[in-house]
Structure formats: C-alpha cells, structure tokens
C-alpha cells in the first residue's frame, strides 16, 4: 500500500531512540524527508539513525530538548525555515519506564519529573508544530505512550502515560475539522522478538518495527483517525477500559 508519504516532511522527536529509530527508517522507506530531533543533533544525510544507509528519502537532524520550550521553538523554527513545513510530527522522546525508581512510584517529585519528561515534553512540541499544520490545512501528530495508562499500582508510570492521552485528545479536539489529526500509540512491552503469549494483567508485546508500521499509517493522508489512543498488540488482558 502506498501511504502517500513521498515528499512529505516528518519531524521525529526522539528519532535516535529504540522506537524512534524504527519510525525514522519506516517513514524514510515511504519516501518522506525525515528530520531527527534529539538533544545532540548530528546530520547524516541519506543514512538511517544508526548511520547505516537505508532506502528512501533524506534524513537530517536538529537539536531539541523537549524540557526546554525555547529549545523546542528554535528547533521547530529551524525545520520550518529549511523545509517550509512539517507534515508529520512523531514524538517518541521520553525517559524509559526502566529509569523510574519503583520505590518512589508515589513520590510527588518523581511523578512531577516523569509527567514533565513525557507528557509536557510532548505538549511543548505539539504546541510549536500545530499552528503551521493548521495553516497548511494538513498535519499528522502521533505520540508514543504506553499501556501503563490503563494500569494502577504505580502512580508515576500510570499518570505520565494517562496525561499524554488526555493532552492528545484535547489537542485533537482543538484541531478537529482542520485537516490535522492527533493520535496516541500505546505499546505494552517492546522487544525485538515479541511473544505471541499475553499474560493476564499485561499488554501484548510488540517490536519497534511493528510500532513503526502503525505510526506510519497514522501519519498517512490515508488515515482519518483522530483523537484515539490505540494499543498495539493486545491491550491489557483481563482489563476493560470504557
């Protein structure tokens, strides 16, 4: 299927990461021009995030710290100046859940830092990109969050992912009817070799490549989906979310 991403400009925030790198490769394979945003940018024109040559359009890089609004604004402004538009925004940048201290799962300071690092980081970038997309009458925004949004037992993990969902739905409502869509992708455990088995109280496993395939579709003009939080692989086994 042609996802009609050829010659589109995509900004992937966190594009050097485990999931982000797969998203970059997938969008480039569809013909998109991809700009990788990270705290330390290094251009590697025509190469994938790992530096290896891949098929597709060009890749460039821009420095961006999602914790700093000035850095976000400067990075987005540079992309717009160099490419004229940002058709697709994908945000995968966030500290891994493995970096959270389980002993501090209810500690207000850790909760605040986690929400800022994931949910508010996404909001800063989305706020910087959406005005240009609305003016253009087209845009796709996809943020990768996680199925901890559906689970209790760890306030830090639950709240930072739930906050992403709430922010994304509000943004989707704000741009409804403008040609811009906003969606969330929620993986369970991410691994190179996902198991077909799903444990009760857990989400299904998925690979970075599988996540990138879903992100690519949601980034496509063919997708009319907006305001949704979509679980990839199985959504938490034994849990009903209304």
N, C-alpha and C positions, 0 to 999 in steps of 0.2 A: 504494500500500500504506500502510495506517495503521500507523505504527511504535509506536503506543500510548505516545507520549511526552507527550501532552497532560497538563498539570498536574504533570508531573514537575519536579523541581528539579535543574538541572545546573550544576556549577561548572566553568568553562573557564579553566584556568590558562594564561596567555599568550594570552588571548582578543582582545587588540588586535593581534596579530601577523598575518603574511601568511596562514598556515594557520588560526590560531586565529579570526580574524575570520570566515572562511568557515564554520567549525564553529559559531560563535555564531549566525550567520544561519540555518544549516540546522536547528539544534535549535529555534530560535525558530519557524521555519516549521512545525515539527512540533507546536507548542503548548507546548513546555517553557518554564518560567521559568528564565532563564539568568543566572547571576552571573559576571561577568568579573573574573578576578583578574589584577592586574598590579602593578608596583612603585608606580605612582601611579594610584590609583583615582579615577574621576570618574563619578558616576551620570548616566545619560542615559535615563531611563525611557521605554520604548516606542520607542527608536531602536536601530539596529544599531551595531556597533563604530565605524563611520565617522561616526556621528551622523545618518545618513540614516534616515528612517522605513522600517521594514520590517514585513511582516505577521507575526502570531504573538503570542506572549505577551510579558511584560515582560522588560526587561534591567536589571540593577543591577550595581554594581561593588564590589569590595573590594580594599584594598591588601594585597599579599603579595609578599614577597621569598623565593623558594624556596631561597636560600642561607642563610637565617636561620630556624632551627627555631621560635624564639619568634614571628617574624612569620607563619610558616605556621600555627602553632597558634592565634594570635589571629585570623587571617583565617577559618580553618575554624570557629572558635567563633562568630564573628560571623554567618556564614552559617547555622549551625545554630540560633542564637538567633532570627534573623529569619525563617527559613523552616521550621524544625523538622526538616529532613532534607536530605541530599544524595543523591539517587537516582543521579546520574551524575557521575563525575569524568573530565574530559578534560584531559590535560596536553600542551600544545604548547610550553611555555616552555623555551627553550634558546638559547644563542648560535648564530647561523648558522655553518655549516661554513666560510663565506667569511671569518669572523673569525679562523679558525685560521691561524697562520703556517706555511706549508709547510716553511720552513727549520728549524722547530722540531718537526717531526712526531714525532720520537723523544725530545724533551726532556722529562724527568720532570716538571718544573714545569708545562709546558703540558698534559701528559697529565693530571696530577692536577687542574688547574683545570677542564679540559674534562669529566672524569668527574664532578666535583662539580657543575658547572653544569648538566649534563644528567641523568645517572643518579641522583646522590644528591639532586638537587632533586626529581626525580620521587618518590624513595623517601620523602623528608620529607613530601610532600603526601599520598601514598598512606597512609602510616602514620597520619596525622592523620584521614583520612576513613574508612578501612576499619572501625574499631570501630563507628561508628554504622551503617554499612551492614550489618554482620553482625548487630547487634542488631535491625535492621529486617527482616532476612531477605531483603533485596533490595539490589542495587547493581551498577553497571556502571563499570568503570575502564578507560579507554583512554589509552594514551600514544603519541604520535607520535615515532618514532625515525628510522631511515633505513637504506638498503641498504648503507651503508658497513660495517655489521655483518658483511657477507659478504665483504668485500674486505680484502686485505693491501696493504701499501705505504705506509700512513700510520697509525702506532700510535695517534696521538691520535684520528683520526676513527674508526678501527676499534673501539678499546677503549671509547670513550664510548657508542657505539651497542650494542656487544655487552653492555656492563654493564647497559643498560636491559633488554635481552632476558632476561638472567639474573635480574635483580631481579623483573621482571614474572612470570616463570614460577614463581619461588619464592613470590611473593605469591599467585598463582593457586592453587598447591598448598595454601597455608595456609588459603585460604577455600573450598576445594572442598567442595561439598555444602551450603553456607550460603545459596545464592541469589545470591551475589556472583560476578561474573566479572571477569577481568583479561586484557587483550589489548594487543598492540603492533601499530601500523600502520607499515610501513616504505616510505616513498616513495623513488624514485630522485631524479632532478632534478625540481624543482617549478617550473612555469611556467604563465603564463596560457593559452598556446596549445601544448599538448603535441604533440609529433611522433609520428606512428604508427610511425616507424622506431626500431629498437633497435640500438645499437652493441654489438659484442662486447666483453665485459668491463664493461658498464654496464647499469644498470637502465632500465626504460622510464620515460618522462616522464609526469607527472600534474599536474593542476591543483589548486589549493586546493579548488575546488568538488567535484571527484571524490573527493578525500581526505575532505572533509566528509560526502559521501554514505556512504562506508564507515564512518566514525566514527559516524554517526547510526544505522546498522544495528546496529553492535556495542554501541551504547548502549541499544538497544531491548529490552524484555522478550521480544520475539520471538527474539532471538539467544541460543542456548545455547552459543555458542563461548566457550571459556576456555583460558588458558594458551598461546595461539597468537601467533606473530609473522607477520603477514600482509603480504606485499608487495603494493603497489598498482601497477597497470600491470604490465609484465613484470619478473619477478625476474631478476637479473643474467644476461645472455645468455652462455652458454658455461660456467656455473658450476653444479656440483652440490653441494647442501648436504644432508647427511644428518641 
